[in-house]
Amino acid sequence: MSASSTVLVVAYGIDQLDLAWVPADAPVVIVHNDDVLSAEDCAHPLVTHLRPGSNLGFGAGMNLALSVVATERVILCNPDTELTSDHFTALDAGDDDTILTVPLVEADGTPNAVVNPYWSVSSFLLTAFRMGRFAPRGGRLRTIAARVLGRDGADHLAALDHGAGEWPLTERWATAALLSAPTAALRSVDGFDEAFFLYYEDADLQQRLGRVSPDMRVRLQPVAPGRHLVGGCASSSTAKSSVATHRRHSARLYAARQPGVRWRVATALVGAGS
């Protein structure tokens, strides 16, 4: 059976891209947000290279890639993930109403939270101000903090558990570090909101998609974890400072688009923190 998915990658700050996990009959679209990665360093029989001439950011880059897709599904993939053919098979198996993802761990085996509940105001502020830096994932302090946070903390620990499952897209979203989605569904909401340069664009996209298609689901597939080398594309101090700026801007933008007075307060707090 031929693959029903096109793999989309936005490349920035990398000089090699391993596509060995992608079958030869599956199209790949690479958007080059810089000139570091050459065509020879990302070999595959069905690669389309798009070179916009500037750094579009993640969401706009994915939208550009989406514009040339002819398959029923797309697999969005960060260039700093390490995957196998089993992951492609798991991500290629969805239907018109399902977002798919697979477990991911960091280089040292620390689990990523790949399917998450949409934030409450309090959990959002903790995320926006990156309070998790002081309680690393997998550590005792993180577990204690999660218990103190009650429901929000329990949801966070559950997201790190990597137990396969399926949830309404109106309740949970999957990280765009690696996910599979129906092409038509993404186009129905005009793809990513390009006001987000980096960060929060995946939650925003799926929240909007859940509103217009409330029957859609997000599913964590039962497969061994892939590896996500978090931060691999931002190694210099200048790059990290730029990433932090984009993160704060996107956090404020996300908060401003949520309804209610408490979200207005969160917007103001994130803006003041910037």
Number of C-alpha atoms within 10 A of each C-alpha: 4 8 18 19 28 28 25 28 24 26 26 21 17 18 14 17 20 15 20 14 14 21 17 15 15 19 22 25 23 24 25 25 21 18 15 14 18 15 16 10 14 15 14 19 11 14 19 16 15 16 15 13 10 10 18 21 19 25 24 21 25 22 21 21 24 22 11 12 18 13 17 18 26 27 26 25 21 21 24 19 20 22 21 15 13 15 22 20 16 17 26 24 15 21 13 14 16 21 27 26 31 25 26 25 22 16 14 9 13 16 21 20 19 22 25 20 18 18 16 12 17 14 16 18 19 12 14 22 16 11 12 14 10 9 15 13 17 13 10 11 14 19 17 12 14 18 14 12 14 10 13 18 18 15 15 19 19 14 18 20 14 23 13 13 11 16 18 17 26 21 16 20 27 25 21 22 19 25 24 29 24 21 21 15 20 19 14 11 16 14 24 23 17 17 14 22 21 22 22 23 24 22 21 20 19 28 19 19 22 20 13 14 17 15 13 20 20 28 24 22 20 15 16 15 21 21 21 25 17 15 10 12 16 16 10 9 9 10 13 14 12 12 17 15 14 17 21 20 21 21 26 24 19 20 24 17 12 15 9 9 9 14 21 16 14 21 22 15 16 20 14 9 11 14
